[in-house]
Amino acid sequence: MEVWMSSAIDKNLERFKGVLIFSGLFNLVLAAPLMVPGLFKQYLELFWSLNSALRLGGHGPVVPADGVYALLVNTAGIDLVLIGCFVLYAAGDPAGRRFIPLANAVGRTLFAGIITYYVIVHDIPRIVLLIGGIDLFISVLFVRHLVLLTSLPKADKR
């Protein structure tokens, strides 16, 4: 029984590591272009083109031209990349660093809610609902794995 429990724990931890790695890379890949002055404009235009090609609707984004607003976009990109790095760090020891995915799940859930608000109230391109949906799915996976880790016998936790 103990060998089976240990195997189940190891399997859960490996799956959780995989979800954490996917989540961290998701942040890095999607947010890195937002960090670079000038590049974020092309990146937002790419999202709008994809949204238009898929006929998802919403108003096209107005890319910030003012330096202060562009700086805020770059700062958001840096923050999202850093969050992705924290999640990748948590993948090294999911049981010991469980606060990171828990806090990340809360943040991703709030982000999905804010995306929904902006889609409904401000009619932004609906392709962002895909990002919000993926974030919400990641949050559910994080919580699932955290609950599984919490429900394991204390002697078997790693």
Kinemage of the C-alpha trace (Angstrom):
@kinemage 1
@onewidth
@group {chain A} dominant
@subgroup {mainchain}
@vectorlist {calphas} color= white
{ca met a 1} P 0.000 0.000 0.000
{ca glu a 2} L 2.822 2.389 0.913
{ca val a 3} L 4.598 1.701 -2.401
{ca trp a 4} L 1.371 2.409 -4.300
{ca met a 5} L 0.887 5.660 -2.316
{ca ser a 6} L 4.457 6.717 -3.069
{ca ser a 7} L 3.922 5.975 -6.758
{ca ala a 8} L 0.682 7.986 -6.775
{ca ile a 9} L 2.419 10.903 -5.039
{ca asp a 10} L 5.292 10.835 -7.532
{ca lys a 11} L 2.874 10.669 -10.465
{ca asn a 12} L 0.876 13.643 -9.115
{ca leu a 13} L 4.041 15.669 -8.521
{ca glu a 14} L 5.286 14.937 -12.056
{ca arg a 15} L 1.961 15.992 -13.558
{ca phe a 16} L 1.927 19.112 -11.401
{ca lys a 17} L 5.473 19.950 -12.570
{ca gly a 18} L 4.290 19.578 -16.160
{ca val a 19} L 1.364 21.935 -15.596
{ca leu a 20} L 3.640 24.444 -13.868
{ca ile a 21} L 6.149 24.310 -16.721
{ca phe a 22} L 3.383 24.755 -19.317
{ca ser a 23} L 1.949 27.672 -17.346
{ca gly a 24} L 5.303 29.398 -16.917
{ca leu a 25} L 6.177 29.004 -20.587
{ca phe a 26} L 2.678 30.210 -21.558
{ca asn a 27} L 3.386 33.435 -19.668
{ca leu a 28} L 6.868 33.826 -21.119
{ca val a 29} L 5.855 33.242 -24.731
{ca leu a 30} L 2.724 35.409 -24.656
{ca ala a 31} L 4.163 38.263 -22.588
{ca ala a 32} L 7.764 38.602 -23.793
{ca pro a 33} L 6.841 40.685 -26.885
{ca leu a 34} L 5.016 43.147 -24.619
{ca met a 35} L 8.302 43.960 -22.848
{ca val a 36} L 10.024 45.347 -25.923
{ca pro a 37} L 9.417 48.980 -26.907
{ca gly a 38} L 7.930 49.086 -30.396
{ca leu a 39} L 7.539 45.326 -30.755
{ca phe a 40} L 4.391 45.271 -28.628
{ca lys a 41} L 2.620 47.375 -31.261
{ca gln a 42} L 3.195 44.722 -33.930
{ca tyr a 43} L 2.238 42.031 -31.434
{ca leu a 44} L -1.112 43.683 -30.633
{ca glu a 45} L -1.743 44.129 -34.354
{ca leu a 46} L -1.036 40.402 -34.840
{ca phe a 47} L -3.647 39.550 -32.203
{ca trp a 48} L -6.161 41.847 -33.902
{ca ser a 49} L -5.423 40.248 -37.299
{ca leu a 50} L -5.962 36.787 -35.851
{ca asn a 51} L -9.160 37.968 -34.144
{ca ser a 52} L -10.399 39.411 -37.455
{ca ala a 53} L -9.459 36.289 -39.442
{ca leu a 54} L -11.457 34.181 -36.991
{ca arg a 55} L -14.335 36.724 -37.135
{ca leu a 56} L -14.547 36.889 -33.358
{ca gly a 57} L -15.698 40.496 -33.237
{ca gly a 58} L -14.941 43.368 -30.919
{ca his a 59} L -13.283 46.708 -31.554
{ca gly a 60} L -9.721 46.795 -32.792
{ca pro a 61} L -7.134 47.851 -30.240
{ca val a 62} L -5.797 51.382 -30.219
{ca val a 63} L -2.091 50.873 -29.764
{ca pro a 64} L -0.696 53.389 -27.272
{ca ala a 65} L 1.449 56.036 -28.927
{ca asp a 66} L 2.160 58.110 -25.828
{ca gly a 67} L 5.344 57.118 -24.019
{ca val a 68} L 3.708 56.746 -20.601
{ca tyr a 69} L 1.076 54.312 -21.887
{ca ala a 70} L 3.665 52.389 -23.899
{ca leu a 71} L 5.791 52.153 -20.736
{ca leu a 72} L 2.791 50.650 -18.886
{ca val a 73} L 2.426 47.989 -21.595
{ca asn a 74} L 6.160 47.212 -21.372
{ca thr a 75} L 5.923 47.049 -17.564
{ca ala a 76} L 2.961 44.660 -17.756
{ca gly a 77} L 4.988 42.458 -20.098
{ca ile a 78} L 7.929 42.434 -17.698
{ca asp a 79} L 5.628 41.575 -14.785
{ca leu a 80} L 3.969 38.732 -16.672
{ca val a 81} L 7.355 37.304 -17.683
{ca leu a 82} L 8.518 37.497 -14.057
{ca ile a 83} L 5.367 35.702 -12.942
{ca gly a 84} L 6.129 33.012 -15.517
{ca cys a 85} L 9.652 32.703 -14.061
{ca phe a 86} L 8.223 32.302 -10.543
{ca val a 87} L 5.919 29.546 -11.767
{ca leu a 88} L 8.836 27.807 -13.482
{ca tyr a 89} L 10.762 28.090 -10.200
{ca ala a 90} L 7.828 26.467 -8.376
{ca ala a 91} L 8.037 23.531 -10.806
{ca gly a 92} L 11.349 22.600 -9.186
{ca asp a 93} L 9.571 21.749 -5.911
{ca pro a 94} L 5.776 21.920 -6.264
{ca ala a 95} L 5.133 20.576 -2.757
{ca gly a 96} L 7.560 22.951 -1.070
{ca arg a 97} L 6.675 26.007 -3.138
{ca arg a 98} L 2.930 25.531 -3.225
{ca phe a 99} L 2.169 29.166 -2.362
{ca ile a 100} L 3.374 30.276 -5.802
{ca pro a 101} L 0.860 28.225 -7.830
{ca leu a 102} L -1.880 29.041 -5.299
{ca ala a 103} L -1.285 32.784 -5.623
{ca asn a 104} L -0.937 32.361 -9.383
{ca ala a 105} L -4.275 30.512 -9.582
{ca val a 106} L -5.981 33.370 -7.737
{ca gly a 107} L -4.364 35.938 -10.048
{ca arg a 108} L -5.221 34.001 -13.201
{ca thr a 109} L -8.831 33.624 -12.087
{ca leu a 110} L -9.089 37.371 -11.418
{ca phe a 111} L -7.480 38.035 -14.800
{ca ala a 112} L -10.055 35.822 -16.547
{ca gly a 113} L -12.832 37.745 -14.801
{ca ile a 114} L -11.345 41.093 -15.816
{ca ile a 115} L -11.015 39.892 -19.406
{ca thr a 116} L -14.701 38.939 -19.389
{ca tyr a 117} L -15.604 42.386 -18.025
{ca tyr a 118} L -13.660 44.159 -20.779
{ca val a 119} L -15.111 41.947 -23.502
{ca ile a 120} L -18.657 42.666 -22.316
{ca val a 121} L -18.369 46.333 -21.310
{ca his a 122} L -15.729 47.624 -23.735
{ca asp a 123} L -16.214 45.188 -26.633
{ca ile a 124} L -12.497 44.377 -26.904
{ca pro a 125} L -11.341 41.702 -29.372
{ca arg a 126} L -12.759 38.392 -28.246
{ca ile a 127} L -9.574 36.492 -28.919
{ca val a 128} L -8.525 37.517 -25.403
{ca leu a 129} L -11.295 35.207 -24.129
{ca leu a 130} L -9.112 32.350 -25.340
{ca ile a 131} L -6.253 33.583 -23.146
{ca gly a 132} L -8.639 34.038 -20.212
{ca gly a 133} L -10.054 30.555 -20.753
{ca ile a 134} L -6.588 29.021 -20.766
{ca asp a 135} L -5.723 30.954 -17.598
{ca leu a 136} L -8.893 29.726 -15.909
{ca phe a 137} L -8.125 26.132 -16.973
{ca ile a 138} L -4.598 26.453 -15.572
{ca ser a 139} L -6.059 27.761 -12.301
{ca val a 140} L -8.343 24.744 -12.026
{ca leu a 141} L -5.411 22.397 -12.656
{ca phe a 142} L -3.305 24.193 -10.045
{ca val a 143} L -6.049 23.954 -7.432
{ca arg a 144} L -6.673 20.306 -8.279
{ca his a 145} L -3.029 19.414 -7.798
{ca leu a 146} L -2.755 21.515 -4.639
{ca val a 147} L -5.776 19.747 -3.159
{ca leu a 148} L -4.241 16.378 -4.035
{ca leu a 149} L -0.988 17.419 -2.364
{ca thr a 150} L -2.828 18.601 0.740
{ca ser a 151} L -4.823 15.384 1.018
{ca leu a 152} L -1.699 13.195 1.029
{ca pro a 153} L -0.565 11.704 4.338
{ca lys a 154} L 2.032 13.995 5.981
{ca ala a 155} L 4.706 11.296 6.110
{ca asp a 156} L 4.531 10.868 2.326
{ca lys a 157} L 4.695 14.582 1.357
{ca arg a 158} L 7.868 15.708 -0.355
